[in-house]
Amino acid sequence: MCGIVGIVNLHGGKPVDETRLTCMRDVLRHRGPDGEGLLVDGPVGLGSRRLAIVDVAGGHQPMANEDESVWVVLNGEIYNHAALRPGLQARGHRYRTSSDTETILHLYEEEGDHCVERLQGMFAFAVWDRPRQRLLLARDRLGIKPLYYAVVDQELLFASEIKAILEASSRRPALNEAILPEFLATRFIAGEDTFFRGIRKLLPGQTLSWSRADGFQTRRYWRLPAAVDDIHVPLRQAAQEVRARLAAVVKSHLMSDVPLGLFLSGGIDSSGLAALMAPMMTEPIRTFAVGFSEPDANELAYARLVARAVGAEHREVVVSPSEFFTALPQLIWHEDEPIAFPSSVPLYFVSRLARQHVKVVLTGEGADELFLGYNRYRVTAWNERLGRAYWRLVPRPLRQGIGAAVHGLPRQIRRYAERTTLALEPSPRALFFENFAVFPETLQRQLVAPALLDGRDPYGAALACYAEAPGGTLERMSHADLQTYLVELLMKQDQMSMAASIESRVPFLDHEFVEYVAAMPARFKIKGWRTKVVLREALRGLVPDPILRRRKMGFPVPVGRWFRGPFWPVVQEFVLSPRALGRGLFRPSVLSRLVEEHRAGTWDHSDRLWLLINLEIWQRVFLDGEDIAQRSSQPPVVLVR
């Protein structure tokens, strides 16, 4: 695991400024406290900060092949590097290290850009081909590792985090206002855009190459399955196959020359990983959990239950509201963009706890999207099922009248009725995307300054993923989320763990496992009101029954309650202050209404206030240049054994 950076002078001649390259590299020190490296080759420069995991002594970067004609910097892990190595040696390649990074070099020499198709793992890397004067950037299939780039003043700048690009850019950071409607609706930006004007992300499953002869070329080298495999086997048989495949993936993800552990939430996903991982280790696995003092935001009892069942060496951290808000500006700086999910903050605290004992952790990210674990999947399934007759038999004008009547119901009833068939039209946009938006389009038209609503569809990228997917509504929802919503979750996972200098791995997102599960029909995943059916069956007998039966909590954070109580000043400062209102993004009267409704308890605007607060803090940190995010003092942590 590392932080990688680079500068390419697109017109040649002018050598790379080593001082600028060093500044880019070292602003990512948290990603790699174990080592550093630079390559300056005339108009091209590569830099790396290293968190040493595999071949601790020999895996220094940038790394070259035998004759130093090809160089690479890698962020991530290649789990099948040992399996690829004998074939490459048979073709005459001489290894000088046991690092997975070196396998990329030799595979590139043999197969060029197609080397990515042979790699199993999580990665973002850059290869500089000196004889061809050609750069290749690549990102793993699911987007587990980030990679950002920008073309500024005839230079290509790229890095693992946006802040490194800002460090080398001569331009003042500016808000990319076009993304605002999508962010407010979905919490994330699904396409290449970022919050920074002119800075893009390389999308998952893609490569970007550049040479003076050919310019920039983008290639998509991987897609989710194009068909649903309507397998006719009993659930038990399908579950056995899922267990066998998942066990093999977990074993591959234990590749490490340093201590590793597991983030244990007490949910089915991480509990399943713990149960599979424990017998594979020669000593008790080390598990780490996080919670809050509020009972409805605390899953620690379930985590302890699993830890006892697998014989783990278990540790926990309890985060107070004051610690939470003290850390927030610093963590927004680490994330580079507004933090979409409050759960990012406790993730950072448990990462800090784990870093005291291990350098690598496994996590359960990705299982919800693969196995249809979110509540919105089953709600959509039931709305579609119950709505078929309603939409077919009731004329559209009458349906519209009923929908209008629903919107006029008392608030406590309306908040639920508006998400049912009675108020929704039979389209994926209405049933799935708009129905679960943080700021639906109707509210955005009231709230957002008209000049910022440029007509771009906030669900455009997600709807495109939905439309190209095979199967029915549930299969398509899963495909859309795997390519959009999940990518945002993975950035949370990457940046919050790397803020604490720890590597997180996601076994559920092994691409071959993803291909297998994504092609399974939805009936193996949702049955009635029950989610993750085949995964629950696969883990039966491994995971304690209370975990298999329990309702999903989803890492709850009680920010809504905090906003009504002692942390009301946070809302006042970052939503209603003259400074926040003066940016002209939102109508003050609508903001005031949302805030007062939430404070009075007549409506729960927790998620909306969270996004607005984060957006304002982000602007103060990155646009206004306030030095509030890089404080040397860390917020205190209360440890519970």
Buried (B, 14 or more C-beta within 10 A) or exposed (E): BBBBBBBBBBEEEEEBBEEBBBBBBBBBEBBBEBBBBBBBBEBBBBBBBBBBBBBBEBBBBBBBBBEEBBBBBBBBBBBBBBEBBEEBEEEEBEBEBBBBBBBBBBBBBBEBBEBBEBBBBBBBBBBBBBEBBBBBBBBBBBBBBBBBBBBBEEBBBBBBBBBBBBBBBEEEBEBBBEBBBBBBBBBBBBBBBBBBBBBBBBBBBBBBBBBEEEEEEEBEBBEBBEEBEEEEEEBEEBBBBBBEBBBBBBBBBBBBBBEBBBBBBBBBBBBBBBBBBBEEBEEEBBBBBBBBEEEEBBBBEBBBBBBEBBBBEBBBBBBBBEBBBBBBBBBBBBBBBBBBBBBBBBBBBBBBBBBEBBBBBBBBBBBBBBBBBBBBBBBBBBBBEEBEEBBEEBEEEEBEEBBEEBEEBEEEEBEEBBBBBBBBBBEBBEBBBBBBBBBBBEBBEEBBEEEBBEEEBBBEBBBBBBEBBBBBBBBBBBBBBBBBBBBBBBBBBBBBBBBBBBBBBBBBBBBEBBBBBBBBBBEBBBBEEEBBBBBBBBBEEBBBEEBBEBEBBBBBBBBBBBBBEEBBEBBEBBBBEEEBBEEEBBBBEBBEBBBEBBBEEEBBBBBBBBBBBBBBBBBBBBBEEEEBBEEEEEBEBEEEE
